[in-house]
Amino acid sequence: MKKRLKRKIEKRRRAEVHRVLDLVLDINGLGERREKLTGNLPTSFFTFYGHVAGLYVRVFENGWRENVPADYTSDTYIDQKHLLQTINDLEVMKRVLSV
């Protein structure tokens, strides 16, 4: 594959990862979101696994509580098909949760 095409693909994937992180931050904000602090405000988590080029996203619609499973999870490798699905899911959640 030509270097130019590789750089273009990587640039697009980086933009998609940035979009996922932006959506997570839009849902959560930058402050603490434990349920006992903020009530039922949605809480989101973003984890990047550099060793396998993957993302793990979790969203708790009514705030984070210990030992309670997330309402939405996405554990995906960084490729176009899976990232676009995660982006679409998070955009819908953002609209539904009205944040």
Backbone as JSON Lines, residues from 0, in Angstrom:
{"i":0,"aa":"M","n":[0.85,-1.17,0.0],"ca":[0.0,0.0,0.0],"c":[0.9,1.24,0.0]}
{"i":1,"aa":"K","n":[0.51,2.22,-0.73],"ca":[1.31,3.44,-0.81],"c":[1.26,4.2,0.5]}
{"i":2,"aa":"K","n":[2.36,4.89,0.79],"ca":[2.46,5.64,2.05],"c":[1.36,6.68,2.18]}
{"i":3,"aa":"R","n":[1.05,7.34,1.07],"ca":[0.03,8.39,1.12],"c":[-1.33,7.82,1.52]}
{"i":4,"aa":"L","n":[-1.67,6.67,0.95],"ca":[-2.94,6.04,1.28],"c":[-2.97,5.57,2.74]}
{"i":5,"aa":"K","n":[-1.86,5.03,3.23],"ca":[-1.77,4.62,4.63],"c":[-1.99,5.8,5.56]}
{"i":6,"aa":"R","n":[-1.35,6.92,5.25],"ca":[-1.51,8.12,6.08],"c":[-2.95,8.62,6.06]}
{"i":7,"aa":"K","n":[-3.58,8.56,4.9],"ca":[-4.96,9.0,4.77],"c":[-5.89,8.13,5.61]}
{"i":8,"aa":"I","n":[-5.69,6.82,5.55],"ca":[-6.51,5.89,6.34],"c":[-6.29,6.13,7.83]}
{"i":9,"aa":"E","n":[-5.04,6.28,8.24],"ca":[-4.77,6.53,9.66],"c":[-5.39,7.84,10.13]}
{"i":10,"aa":"K","n":[-5.31,8.87,9.29],"ca":[-5.9,10.17,9.65],"c":[-7.41,10.04,9.84]}
{"i":11,"aa":"R","n":[-8.07,9.27,8.96],"ca":[-9.51,9.07,9.08],"c":[-9.86,8.3,10.36]}
{"i":12,"aa":"R","n":[-9.09,7.26,10.66],"ca":[-9.35,6.48,11.87],"c":[-9.12,7.32,13.13]}
{"i":13,"aa":"R","n":[-8.07,8.13,13.13],"ca":[-7.82,9.01,14.27],"c":[-8.99,9.97,14.47]}
{"i":14,"aa":"A","n":[-9.52,10.5,13.39],"ca":[-10.67,11.41,13.48],"c":[-11.89,10.69,14.06]}
{"i":15,"aa":"E","n":[-12.07,9.43,13.68],"ca":[-13.19,8.66,14.21],"c":[-13.02,8.36,15.7]}
{"i":16,"aa":"V","n":[-11.79,8.05,16.12],"ca":[-11.52,7.83,17.54],"c":[-11.76,9.13,18.31]}
{"i":17,"aa":"H","n":[-11.34,10.25,17.74],"ca":[-11.59,11.55,18.39],"c":[-13.08,11.81,18.51]}
{"i":18,"aa":"R","n":[-13.84,11.42,17.5],"ca":[-15.29,11.6,17.54],"c":[-15.92,10.78,18.66]}
{"i":19,"aa":"V","n":[-15.45,9.54,18.82],"ca":[-15.95,8.69,19.91],"c":[-15.66,9.36,21.25]}
{"i":20,"aa":"L","n":[-14.43,9.83,21.44],"ca":[-14.07,10.49,22.7],"c":[-14.9,11.75,22.91]}
{"i":21,"aa":"D","n":[-15.12,12.53,21.86],"ca":[-15.95,13.73,21.99],"c":[-17.37,13.38,22.43]}
{"i":22,"aa":"L","n":[-17.94,12.33,21.87],"ca":[-19.29,11.92,22.26],"c":[-19.33,11.45,23.71]}
{"i":23,"aa":"V","n":[-18.31,10.71,24.13],"ca":[-18.23,10.27,25.52],"c":[-18.17,11.48,26.44]}
{"i":24,"aa":"L","n":[-17.37,12.47,26.07],"ca":[-17.27,13.68,26.89],"c":[-18.56,14.5,26.85]}
{"i":25,"aa":"D","n":[-19.24,14.51,25.7],"ca":[-20.53,15.21,25.62],"c":[-21.56,14.57,26.55]}
{"i":26,"aa":"I","n":[-21.55,13.26,26.63],"ca":[-22.5,12.56,27.5],"c":[-22.13,12.76,28.97]}
{"i":27,"aa":"N","n":[-20.86,12.67,29.27],"ca":[-20.41,12.7,30.67],"c":[-20.04,14.09,31.17]}
{"i":28,"aa":"G","n":[-19.41,14.88,30.36],"ca":[-18.81,16.14,30.83],"c":[-17.46,15.82,31.44]}
{"i":29,"aa":"L","n":[-16.84,16.8,32.06],"ca":[-15.51,16.61,32.65],"c":[-15.53,16.41,34.15]}
{"i":30,"aa":"G","n":[-16.69,16.58,34.78],"ca":[-16.77,16.44,36.22],"c":[-17.04,15.01,36.66]}
{"i":31,"aa":"E","n":[-17.0,14.8,37.97],"ca":[-17.31,13.48,38.54],"c":[-18.79,13.16,38.3]}
{"i":32,"aa":"R","n":[-19.08,11.91,38.08],"ca":[-20.45,11.52,37.79],"c":[-20.9,10.3,38.57]}
{"i":33,"aa":"R","n":[-20.42,10.11,39.78],"ca":[-20.95,9.02,40.6],"c":[-22.39,9.35,40.97]}
{"i":34,"aa":"E","n":[-23.23,8.34,41.02],"ca":[-24.65,8.56,41.27],"c":[-24.91,9.32,42.57]}
{"i":35,"aa":"K","n":[-24.14,8.99,43.62],"ca":[-24.41,9.65,44.91],"c":[-24.02,11.14,44.87]}
{"i":36,"aa":"L","n":[-23.22,11.56,43.9],"ca":[-22.85,12.97,43.77],"c":[-23.79,13.73,42.84]}
{"i":37,"aa":"T","n":[-24.21,13.1,41.74],"ca":[-24.95,13.82,40.71],"c":[-26.35,13.28,40.45]}
{"i":38,"aa":"G","n":[-26.8,12.36,41.26],"ca":[-28.13,11.8,41.03],"c":[-28.15,10.89,39.82]}
{"i":39,"aa":"N","n":[-29.09,11.1,38.93],"ca":[-29.25,10.17,37.81],"c":[-28.68,10.71,36.5]}
{"i":40,"aa":"L","n":[-27.69,11.57,36.54],"ca":[-27.06,12.05,35.31],"c":[-26.27,10.92,34.66]}
{"i":41,"aa":"P","n":[-26.29,10.83,33.33],"ca":[-25.57,9.74,32.66],"c":[-24.06,9.84,32.88]}
{"i":42,"aa":"T","n":[-23.43,8.68,32.94],"ca":[-21.99,8.58,33.15],"c":[-21.41,7.71,32.05]}
{"i":43,"aa":"S","n":[-20.29,8.16,31.48],"ca":[-19.67,7.39,30.4],"c":[-18.18,7.2,30.67]}
{"i":44,"aa":"F","n":[-17.66,6.09,30.14],"ca":[-16.25,5.73,30.29],"c":[-15.66,5.46,28.91]}
{"i":45,"aa":"F","n":[-14.39,5.83,28.72],"ca":[-13.66,5.59,27.48],"c":[-12.31,5.0,27.84]}
{"i":46,"aa":"T","n":[-11.98,3.84,27.26],"ca":[-10.69,3.2,27.49],"c":[-10.07,2.88,26.14]}
{"i":47,"aa":"F","n":[-8.79,3.25,25.98],"ca":[-8.05,2.94,24.76],"c":[-7.04,1.86,25.07]}
{"i":48,"aa":"Y","n":[-7.07,0.79,24.29],"ca":[-6.11,-0.3,24.44],"c":[-5.08,-0.2,23.32]}
{"i":49,"aa":"G","n":[-3.94,0.43,23.61],"ca":[-2.92,0.66,22.6],"c":[-2.27,-0.61,22.09]}
{"i":50,"aa":"H","n":[-2.19,-1.63,22.92],"ca":[-1.5,-2.86,22.51],"c":[-2.28,-3.66,21.48]}
{"i":51,"aa":"V","n":[-3.59,-3.44,21.36],"ca":[-4.38,-4.15,20.36],"c":[-5.18,-3.18,19.48]}
{"i":52,"aa":"A","n":[-4.94,-1.89,19.61],"ca":[-5.66,-0.86,18.84],"c":[-7.17,-1.03,19.0]}
{"i":53,"aa":"G","n":[-7.62,-0.97,20.25],"ca":[-9.04,-1.14,20.52],"c":[-9.58,-0.09,21.47]}
{"i":54,"aa":"L","n":[-10.88,0.03,21.48],"ca":[-11.6,0.95,22.37],"c":[-12.63,0.19,23.17]}
{"i":55,"aa":"Y","n":[-12.85,0.65,24.39],"ca":[-13.92,0.1,25.22],"c":[-14.7,1.28,25.76]}
{"i":56,"aa":"V","n":[-15.96,1.36,25.41],"ca":[-16.83,2.46,25.83],"c":[-17.97,1.88,26.63]}
{"i":57,"aa":"R","n":[-18.28,2.54,27.77],"ca":[-19.43,2.14,28.59],"c":[-20.24,3.38,28.91]}
{"i":58,"aa":"V","n":[-21.55,3.23,28.91],"ca":[-22.44,4.34,29.29],"c":[-23.45,3.81,30.3]}
{"i":59,"aa":"F","n":[-23.57,4.52,31.4],"ca":[-24.56,4.24,32.44],"c":[-25.59,5.36,32.36]}
{"i":60,"aa":"E","n":[-26.79,5.03,31.95],"ca":[-27.82,6.06,31.71],"c":[-28.21,6.83,32.96]}
{"i":61,"aa":"N","n":[-28.16,6.19,34.12],"ca":[-28.6,6.84,35.36],"c":[-27.48,7.04,36.36]}
{"i":62,"aa":"G","n":[-26.27,7.22,35.89],"ca":[-25.13,7.43,36.79],"c":[-24.45,6.13,37.16]}
{"i":63,"aa":"W","n":[-23.18,6.21,37.48],"ca":[-22.38,5.04,37.81],"c":[-22.61,4.61,39.25]}
{"i":64,"aa":"R","n":[-22.8,3.31,39.43],"ca":[-22.86,2.7,40.75],"c":[-22.02,1.44,40.72]}
{"i":65,"aa":"E","n":[-21.41,1.14,41.85],"ca":[-20.58,-0.04,41.96],"c":[-21.4,-1.31,41.75]}
{"i":66,"aa":"N","n":[-20.83,-2.26,41.03],"ca":[-21.43,-3.57,40.78],"c":[-22.74,-3.53,40.0]}
{"i":67,"aa":"V","n":[-22.94,-2.47,39.22],"ca":[-24.11,-2.37,38.35],"c":[-23.61,-2.34,36.91]}
{"i":68,"aa":"P","n":[-24.12,-3.23,36.05],"ca":[-23.64,-3.26,34.67],"c":[-24.04,-2.02,33.88]}
{"i":69,"aa":"A","n":[-23.24,-1.69,32.88],"ca":[-23.51,-0.53,32.02],"c":[-24.74,-0.8,31.16]}
{"i":70,"aa":"D","n":[-25.44,0.27,30.8],"ca":[-26.59,0.15,29.9],"c":[-26.13,-0.03,28.46]}
{"i":71,"aa":"Y","n":[-24.96,0.48,28.13],"ca":[-24.4,0.34,26.79],"c":[-22.91,0.06,26.9]}
{"i":72,"aa":"T","n":[-22.42,-0.91,26.14],"ca":[-20.99,-1.16,26.06],"c":[-20.61,-1.37,24.6]}
{"i":73,"aa":"S","n":[-19.4,-0.96,24.27],"ca":[-18.85,-1.21,22.94],"c":[-17.38,-1.53,23.13]}
{"i":74,"aa":"D","n":[-17.0,-2.74,22.79],"ca":[-15.61,-3.19,22.89],"c":[-15.19,-3.52,21.46]}
{"i":75,"aa":"T","n":[-14.44,-2.62,20.83],"ca":[-14.19,-2.75,19.4],"c":[-12.75,-2.43,19.03]}
{"i":76,"aa":"Y","n":[-12.33,-3.02,17.95],"ca":[-11.03,-2.68,17.37],"c":[-11.2,-1.41,16.54]}
{"i":77,"aa":"I","n":[-10.11,-0.73,16.32],"ca":[-10.16,0.51,15.57],"c":[-10.1,0.17,14.07]}
{"i":78,"aa":"D","n":[-11.26,-0.05,13.5],"ca":[-11.41,-0.18,12.06],"c":[-12.68,0.56,11.68]}
{"i":79,"aa":"Q","n":[-12.81,0.87,10.43],"ca":[-13.89,1.75,10.01],"c":[-15.28,1.22,10.34]}
{"i":80,"aa":"K","n":[-15.53,-0.03,10.06],"ca":[-16.88,-0.58,10.26],"c":[-17.32,-0.48,11.71]}
{"i":81,"aa":"H","n":[-16.47,-0.94,12.63],"ca":[-16.85,-0.96,14.04],"c":[-16.88,0.43,14.66]}
{"i":82,"aa":"L","n":[-15.95,1.28,14.28],"ca":[-15.95,2.63,14.83],"c":[-17.2,3.4,14.41]}
{"i":83,"aa":"L","n":[-17.6,3.25,13.17],"ca":[-18.8,3.95,12.7],"c":[-20.04,3.49,13.45]}
{"i":84,"aa":"Q","n":[-20.12,2.2,13.76],"ca":[-21.26,1.68,14.54],"c":[-21.26,2.28,15.95]}
{"i":85,"aa":"T","n":[-20.09,2.34,16.58],"ca":[-19.98,2.93,17.92],"c":[-20.36,4.41,17.88]}
{"i":86,"aa":"I","n":[-19.88,5.13,16.88],"ca":[-20.22,6.56,16.73],"c":[-21.73,6.73,16.59]}
{"i":87,"aa":"N","n":[-22.36,5.93,15.74],"ca":[-23.81,6.02,15.55],"c":[-24.55,5.72,16.85]}
{"i":88,"aa":"D","n":[-24.14,4.68,17.55],"ca":[-24.78,4.33,18.82],"c":[-24.67,5.47,19.83]}
{"i":89,"aa":"L","n":[-23.49,6.06,19.94],"ca":[-23.28,7.14,20.91],"c":[-24.04,8.4,20.52]}
{"i":90,"aa":"E","n":[-24.15,8.68,19.24],"ca":[-24.94,9.85,18.81],"c":[-26.41,9.67,19.19]}
{"i":91,"aa":"V","n":[-26.93,8.46,19.01],"ca":[-28.31,8.19,19.4],"c":[-28.46,8.33,20.92]}
{"i":92,"aa":"M","n":[-27.53,7.76,21.67],"ca":[-27.6,7.86,23.14],"c":[-27.55,9.32,23.59]}
{"i":93,"aa":"K","n":[-26.7,10.1,22.96],"ca":[-26.6,11.52,23.32],"c":[-27.93,12.23,23.12]}
{"i":94,"aa":"R","n":[-28.6,11.94,22.0],"ca":[-29.91,12.55,21.74],"c":[-30.96,12.06,22.74]}
{"i":95,"aa":"V","n":[-30.97,10.75,22.99],"ca":[-31.97,10.17,23.9],"c":[-31.78,10.68,25.33]}
{"i":96,"aa":"L","n":[-30.52,10.77,25.75],"ca":[-30.24,11.21,27.12],"c":[-30.34,12.72,27.26]}
{"i":97,"aa":"S","n":[-30.49,13.43,26.16],"ca":[-30.67,14.9,26.16],"c":[-29.58,15.61,26.93]}
{"i":98,"aa":"V","n":[-28.33,15.31,26.6],"ca":[-27.21,16.0,27.25],"c":[-26.62,17.0,26.32]}
